[in-house]
Structure formats: structure tokens, C-alpha cells
């Protein structure tokens, strides 16, 4: 599970395309390993020497704030996101 610090960093980065986004994606509860499978595939391709591919993680701002308010109400900085 993503830590408060990593989610805060992700919010500060605009919810996408940063190392915090990558960390949150890797830390996401992924019972079917769908995210992990994609990230493992990218790593395998990049380590093969044949090609380099990348990825970008982007989080839906509204859905993220709503989820955080419901599931992490103790994170007081979330209220500030809606006011921004």
C-alpha cells in the first residue's frame, strides 16, 4: 500500500508522470498482479537490449481525492486539494 508521503508527493507532482506515480503504481494493492505484470514486462523488454520502452502513470484527480477522503480521512492535507 502506498504511504502518505508517496501519495502527497504524487499530488504535489500533479498526479502523473513522476517517480512518485511509479512508486504508487508499484505499491497498489494488485491481487490479480495486472499492474505488476505490465511493469515486469517493461523491465524485461528494457533489460533485453533489443528495445527501450517506457510508461507513464496518471491518476484521475477527482477520483483520487474522493477515494482519499473516504479511506484516508486522517490525512488532513487532502481538504486543501479541493480548495486549490
C-alpha positions in Angstrom: 0.0 0.0 0.0 1.2 3.5 -0.8 2.4 5.6 2.0 1.0 9.0 2.9 4.3 10.6 1.9 4.3 9.0 -1.6 0.7 10.0 -2.2 1.4 13.5 -1.1 4.4 13.7 -3.4 2.2 12.3 -6.2 -0.4 15.1 -5.6 2.4 17.7 -5.5 3.6 16.5 -8.9 0.2 16.9 -10.5 -0.9 13.2 -10.2 1.1 11.9 -13.1 4.4 11.3 -14.8 6.8 11.3 -11.8 8.7 8.9 -9.7 6.0 9.2 -7.0 3.5 8.0 -9.6 5.7 5.0 -10.4 6.0 4.2 -6.6 2.3 4.4 -6.0 1.6 2.2 -9.0 4.1 -0.4 -7.7 2.6 -0.2 -4.2 -1.0 -0.5 -5.4 -2.9 -3.5 -4.0 -2.9 -5.6 -7.1 -4.5 -9.0 -6.2 -4.5 -10.1 -9.9 -1.0 -8.8 -10.5 -2.2 -6.8 -13.5 -0.1 -3.7 -12.8 2.9 -5.8 -11.7 2.7 -7.9 -14.9 2.8 -4.7 -17.1 5.7 -3.2 -15.1 7.6 -6.6 -15.1 7.1 -6.8 -18.9 8.5 -3.3 -19.4 11.5 -4.1 -17.3 12.1 -7.4 -19.2 12.0 -5.6 -22.6 14.3 -2.9 -21.3 16.8 -5.4 -19.9 16.8 -7.4 -23.2 18.9 -4.9 -25.0 16.6 -5.0 -28.1 14.5 -2.0 -27.3 13.6 0.6 -24.7 10.1 1.3 -23.8 8.6 3.5 -21.1 5.4 4.2 -19.4 3.6 7.0 -17.6 1.3 6.6 -14.6 -1.5 9.1 -14.5 -4.1 9.3 -11.7 -7.6 10.7 -12.1 -7.5 13.7 -9.7 -11.2 13.8 -8.8 -11.5 10.0 -8.2 -8.3 10.0 -6.2 -9.4 12.9 -3.9 -12.8 11.3 -3.4 -11.2 7.9 -2.5 -8.7 9.5 -0.2 -11.4 11.5 1.7 -13.3 8.3 2.2 -10.4 6.0 3.0 -7.7 8.3 4.5 -9.7 11.0 6.4 -6.8 11.4 8.8 -4.7 12.9 6.0 -5.7 16.5 6.6 -3.9 17.9 3.6 -6.5 16.3 1.3 -9.0 19.0 2.1 -6.6 21.6 0.8 -6.6 19.8 -2.6 -10.2 20.6 -3.2 -9.7 24.2 -2.4 -6.8 24.6 -4.9 
